[in-house]
Amino acid sequence: MRTPLIIDTPTCDAARARGQRLGRPPALTPEQVRHARDLLTQPDNTVASIARLLGVSRSTLYSTCRSCRRAGPRCRRAETG
């Protein structure tokens, strides 16, 4: 049987006060997010191809880029024709 995970809030608060980031690190750097957004503006790119290029899943890309969510799986291809 597993023991429940107990999070010590004073310890977490002290870590935050020292400027440490808590939790899982982001999958994409801000530069990669900008690159993905730039690629989304080109009608030949799909979310799947951009995700493959950056080495992340499509769902990671959708959750990171708001423009992906609006554009859908074909990105801006549907808008251009």
C-alpha positions as CSV (number, residue, x, y, z in Angstrom):
1,M,0.0,0.0,0.0
2,R,1.3,3.4,-0.9
3,T,1.7,6.1,1.7
4,P,0.1,9.4,0.8
5,L,2.2,12.2,-0.5
6,I,2.5,14.9,2.1
7,I,3.6,18.3,0.8
8,D,5.2,20.5,3.4
9,T,3.9,24.0,2.7
10,P,6.4,25.8,4.8
11,T,9.2,24.1,2.9
12,C,7.5,25.0,-0.5
13,D,7.0,28.5,0.6
14,A,10.7,28.8,1.6
15,A,11.8,27.4,-1.8
16,R,9.6,29.9,-3.6
17,A,11.0,32.7,-1.5
18,R,14.5,31.6,-2.6
19,G,13.3,31.9,-6.2
20,Q,13.3,28.1,-7.0
21,R,10.8,26.9,-9.5
22,L,8.6,24.0,-8.2
23,G,7.1,21.3,-10.3
24,R,7.8,19.8,-13.7
25,P,10.0,22.0,-16.0
26,P,8.4,23.3,-19.2
27,A,8.7,21.1,-22.3
28,L,9.4,24.1,-24.6
29,T,11.6,27.1,-24.1
30,P,10.2,30.5,-24.8
31,E,12.3,30.6,-28.0
32,Q,10.8,27.3,-29.2
33,V,7.3,28.6,-28.5
34,R,8.1,31.7,-30.7
35,H,9.5,29.4,-33.4
36,A,6.4,27.2,-33.3
37,R,4.1,30.3,-33.6
38,D,6.2,31.5,-36.6
39,L,5.9,28.1,-38.2
40,L,2.1,28.2,-37.7
41,T,1.7,31.2,-39.9
42,Q,3.0,29.3,-42.9
43,P,0.1,27.4,-44.6
44,D,2.2,24.3,-45.4
45,N,2.9,23.4,-41.8
46,T,0.7,21.1,-39.6
47,V,0.6,21.0,-35.9
48,A,1.9,17.4,-36.1
49,S,4.9,18.3,-38.3
50,I,5.8,21.2,-36.0
51,A,5.5,19.0,-32.9
52,R,7.7,16.4,-34.5
53,L,10.3,19.1,-35.4
54,L,10.4,20.3,-31.8
55,G,10.3,16.8,-30.3
56,V,7.1,17.2,-28.3
57,S,3.6,15.8,-28.7
58,R,0.8,17.6,-30.5
59,S,-1.1,18.1,-27.2
60,T,1.9,19.8,-25.7
61,L,2.0,22.2,-28.6
62,Y,-1.8,22.8,-28.3
63,S,-1.5,23.6,-24.6
64,T,1.5,25.9,-25.2
65,C,0.4,27.8,-28.3
66,R,-3.0,29.6,-28.2
67,S,-2.7,30.1,-32.0
68,C,-2.6,26.3,-32.4
69,R,-5.9,25.9,-30.5
70,R,-7.6,28.4,-32.7
71,A,-6.3,27.0,-35.9
72,G,-7.0,23.4,-35.3
73,P,-5.1,20.3,-36.6
74,R,-4.4,21.8,-40.0
75,C,-3.2,25.1,-38.6
76,R,-3.8,27.9,-41.0
77,R,-4.2,25.7,-44.1
78,A,-8.0,25.8,-43.8
79,E,-8.0,29.6,-43.7
80,T,-5.9,30.0,-46.9
81,G,-7.9,27.8,-49.1
